[in-house]
Amino acid sequence: MIHRALTSGHWPSLLGAWLHFEVSFVVWLLIGALGIAIAREFDLSATQKGILVATPLLSGALLRIVIGSWTDQFGAKRVGLGMLGIAMVALLFAWLSGHSYPQMVGIGLLLGSAGASFAIALPIASQAYPPHRQGLAMGIAATGNSGVILATWLAPRLADQVGWHGVFGLMIVPVVLTAAVFAMVVHDRSLRKSACGGNGLADSFRVAFQERFMQCLCFFYAVTFGGFVGFSSFLPIFFHDQYDLDMVMAGAMTALCAFAGSLARPMGGYAADRGRGLRLLQGGLVCIGGLCMLLAWLPPPVWAVPLTMTTLLLLGFGNGVVFQVASLRYLDMMGTASGFIGAAGGLGGFFLPFWFGLFKDVTGTYASGFLVFAFLAMIAAGSVALVRRSMPVAEKQ
């Protein structure tokens, strides 16, 4: 059944979309994966650690809006190649520079360009498959967020051998190879006029701000994807600070948790393809809120790791559900929709490590960070319930 579904569209384009997102995700989260070593070298406070890790997430979130609109206007393939070029320049700066905390924050802003890959990969996958395969196709493309596994598991090990600066230099090689494969396999669809009018970013903003349903999806994605990417970025520092794990072990634990979330994303899209996606999302958010309340007790690692892994699994599942619903409603403007919704997710990812670091300095414990996220998850669950009641058409999607 899965084989038949994959061959119902242009699978090489799906492969190119996945590879673009996978490698870009590694680049996007590389500072988080190396955060322990960077923080040690510059003797950073918890707040400074949070800001450093969150900076690429912020710039990536803001760029998703622009890149999403450009994807609809100029085509995902040419925009995607341009973004890989910017990623190469960012890695070069990180390799040869980055000798102070302010410099690393600036490099983080530039590395955030890789986070905009989301607004490139998902439109490619969406346009390569028929409507009844949208959840599965975009779920597979979005498993590129498993790049966090490579970043958190491999980068600390490489840093032990070549230093954390050297890891950025080594990363240039897979980015170059990805650009070559992406150029060869992605089907370059003819440009079509966007459903938002084809007049550029201004019309994109108009549609986004007038569409109540898109605003709801943005909030849901800010919690689900924001939680996934935010936790994936900050967990190495959390495991190190809270449980005294070394950089390699903290990265391995984070990779394990992130693997669960990445694997669950296509499952969420596939389940939503079968109907009642918002009901699944509501139940998942309630469970996420409960798990974060348990994590706020800061249990020992034997309990903290499986609880965190289950939390990221549910967050990944929710990511797939949100974009399956979005793809059915905004198929003809998927670049714009993925840009705005993805930007909301990136902003959620920015705020999570920021408040974890800030509250740790203010309260002396990471428990407050988990309680804040539990509260947001419960609010999101209630909001899904309101959407289901007030927008019955959305529930059928």
N, C-alpha and C positions, 0 to 999 in steps of 0.2 A: 504493500500500500504506500509506504514512504517512497519507494523507488518510482512508482507511478506518479506520485505527486511531484517529485523533483523533476521528472522528465516532461511534465506538462508545461514547463516554461523554458527559458534560456538559462540552463544551469551554469555555463561558463561565466555569465554575468553575475550570477549569484556567488560563484567562487571568487571572482574579482572583488565584489563588494565585501565579502567576508574577510578576505586577506587585507584589504585596505583598512577595514575597521580593526582587525586584530593587531596589526603592526602599529597603527596609530594609537591604539589604546595602551600598548606597551610604552610608547613615547610619552603619552599624556600622564601616565602614573609613575614614571620613572623617578621623579623627585620623591614621591611618597615611599617608593620601594627602597630608596637610598637615604631616607630621612634620618635614620638613626646615625649613620656615618656622618652626614652633613651636620646634624645637630651637635654631634660630639666635637667636630672640628671647630665649629664657631661658638660652642658653649651657649646654646639657645635655651630660653625659657619655654615653658609649655605653650604659652600664647604665641611666641615666635615660631615654634614648631608647627602649630596649627595654621598660622598665616602662610608659612612657606609651602606646606602641603596643599593648602586650599587655593593658592594663587593660580596654578594651571587650570584648576577646575573652573575658576571664575572667568578667566579669559576665554577658555573653551566654550563656556556657556554663552557668553555674549556673541562670540563669533558664529555660533550655530544659527543665530537669527539671520545674519547677513549671508552666510553660506547657503542656508536653506532657500532663500530668495534667489540667489545667483544660480543655484542648481535648477530651479524651475525656468529661469530665463536663458541660461547659456549652456545647459547640459551638465549632467553629473560627471561625465568622464573628464572633460577638460578642467572643470573646477577641482576634481579629485586629484588630478596630476599636479595642479598648481599648489594644492595644500601639502602634498608630499614634498614638493620643493621647499616650502617654508619650513617643514619639519626638519629637513636636512640642515638648513641654515641654523636653526635653533640648536640642534645637537652639536653642531660645530662650535658654536659659542660656548655651550656648556662644557665641551671637552677642553677647549683652549683657554677659557676664562673661568669665572665663578670662584674668585678667590676671597669673597666676602659675602656676608649675609645680604646686603642690598643688591649685589650683583646677582645672587642666586634668585632673589625675588623677581628681578627683571628678566632673567632667563626663564623663570617659571611662567611669566606672562607670555613669552614667545613660544614656549613649549605647549602652551594651551591651545595653539592652533591645531594641534593633532586631535584635540577633542572635538573639533568641528567635523571630523570624518563621519560622525553619526548622521549628519544632514546630507551626506553624500551616499553612504552605503545603503541606507534604508530606501531612498527613492529608486535606486538602481534595482534593488530586490523587488520592490513593489511593482515597478513597470515591467519587470521580466516575467511576471506570473499573473494568471487570471485571478479575478476577485475571490473565488472560493478557496484559493491557496495562499491568500495574503498573510494570514497569521503564521503559517508554517514557514513561508519564504522569508519574511522579515524576522521571524524568530531565529532562523538559522543564520541570517546575515548578522543579526545582533549578538550572536554568541561570540562575535569578535571581542565582546567585552571580557572574554576569557584571557585577553592579553594581560589582564591584571595578574593572572596566574604566572605567566612567564616573567612579568616584571617583579613580582614579590618573591618568587621562588628562585629565579636565576640571577637577578641583578645583585643581591647580597653576596652570592657565591663568587660572581665575577669580580666584585669589588674587593674581595679578599685577595684576589690574584693581581689585578691591574689597578686598584684604587678606584674610588667612585668617579673621578673625572674620566678615567679610561673607559668606564662602562658607557658613558655618553658617546665616546668616539666609536666604540664597537657597534653601537646601535645604528650608525649611519649605513652600514653594509646591508642589513635587511630592509631598510627603507628604500635604498636604491633598487634592490632586487624586486621589491613590491611594486615600485613604479613601473618597472619593465613589464612584469606580468600583467598588471592592471591595464596598461596600454594595449596589450595584445588580446586579452580575452573578453574585456567588457564590450558589449554591443553598444555602439554609439547611436542611440536613438535620435531621430530628427527632432529638432526643437519644436515645442508646441506651446501655444499660448496658455499661460497659467490661468486657472479658474478664478484667481483673485484679480484678473483684469489685465495682466501682462505689463503693468506700468511700473514694476519695480518694488523697491522696499516699502515705499509709502503705502501702496495698496496692500502689501502683506500685513503691515501693522493695522491697517483699517479692518481687514478681515479678522485678524486675531482679536482685536479689542471689541469687535461687534459680536463675535461668536461666543455666546455663553458656554456652549458645550466644549469649545476648545479651551476656554479658561479653566473649566473643570478638569479636563484632561491634563492641562499644565500642572495643576495642583497635585493631582494623583501621581504624576510622573516625578514631580519634585520630591515627593516622599519615597516612592519606590526606587527609581533610578538614583535619585539624590542620596538615599540611604545606602544603596549598593556601592556606588562609587566613593561616597564619603567614608564609609566604613573601610572599604578596601584600601583607601589611601592612608587612613589614620591607624588602622589596626596594628601595623608593625610597631609604631611608637607606643600604642596602648599596651600591647603585650610585653614590650621591653620595659616600660616604666612601671607597670602594675605587677608584673610577674617575674621581672628580672631575666627574661629570656634574651639570649644574645641575638645579633642581627640576623644570622642565618636561620635560627629556629623560629624567631618571630615572623620572618618572611615565609617560612614553610607553613606555619599555622594560618597565616593570612591567605596563602595560596589555597590551602585546603578549604577554607570558608568561601573564598571567591569561586572556587571550582563548582561548589554546590549552586551558587547563584547563577553562574553562567550556564550550567547544564539545565537549570529550571526554566530559563527564558523561552526557548522554543517549545517547551512543554506548556507554558502558559499561553503562547500563541495558538498552539494546536488545540488545546482545550477550549479556548475562546472561539475557535473556528466552528466548534460543535454547538455553540450557543451559550447564552447566559454568562457572558464574560464579566459583566459588572458584578454579578452576584458572587462569582469566584473572587473577584478583587476585594469585595467588602469583607468576606470571611478571612481572607489572607491578611488584611490590614489589622483586623481585630487580634489575630494570632500574633502578629508582629509586635503590637502594643504590649501584649501580655509577656512575650519573651523579653522585651527590653526592660520591663519592670523587674523580671527575675535577674537580668544582667546588672541592674542597678544595685543589687546586693553584693556585686563584685565577688562572685563565687570563685573557688579555686579553679585552676586551669582544667582539671578533669571534667568540670561542669561548664566552665566558661566557653571552651572551644566548641563543644557540640551545640550549646545554646546559640552561640554566634553563627555557627554554620547553618543551623536551621533558620535563623533570622535572615541571613543572606539568600538562602534558598527561596524563601517566601517573597523576598524583595525581587529576586530575579523572575520568579513566576509572575508577579504583578507587572513587571516591565513588559513582558510578552503580551499580557492581557490588554494593557493600555494601548499599545500600538496596533494590536489587531482591531480594536474598536476604532482607532483613529484612521486606519487604512481604508476601512469601509466608508467612512463619512467623507474623507478628504483625498480620495484616490487621485483626482485631477490636479491637486495642488500639494502633493505629498512632500515636495521639497520644503515648501513654506511651512506646512504643518509640522514636519519633523524638526525644522529649525526652531520654531517657537516652543514646541513641547519639549524637544531635547534641551533647549536653553534653560527651561524651567528645571529640568532634571539636573543639569550642570550647576545651576545656582543652589539647588538643594544640596548637592555634593560639596559646594564651597562652604556653605554655612555650617555643615556638620562638623568637620575638623576644626573650624574656627571656634565654635562654641565649646567643643570638647576641651580645647587648649585653654580658652579663656576661663571657663568654669573651674577647671582644675587649678588654675592659679588663684582664683577667687575663693573657692570652697575647700581646696585641698584634696579633692576626690573627683574621680571620673564618674561617680554615680549620678551626679546631676545631669551630665550629658545624656546618659541613657534615659533618664526620666523625661527630659525635654522631648526626645525622639518618640518615646512611648505616647506622650500627650499628642504629638502631631499625628501619629499613626491612628489614634482613636478619632481625632477630628476628621481625618481623611475618610475613615470608615463611615462615620456619620454623614459625610458629604456624599459618598457614593449612594447611600440609602436615599438621600434626598433627590439625587439625580434620577435614580431608578423610579422614584414615585412621581416626579414632575416631568420626566422625559421618558415615557414608556417606549418610544421608538428606539432610544439608545439602549434600553435593556434588551430588546430583540436583536440588536446588532451584536 
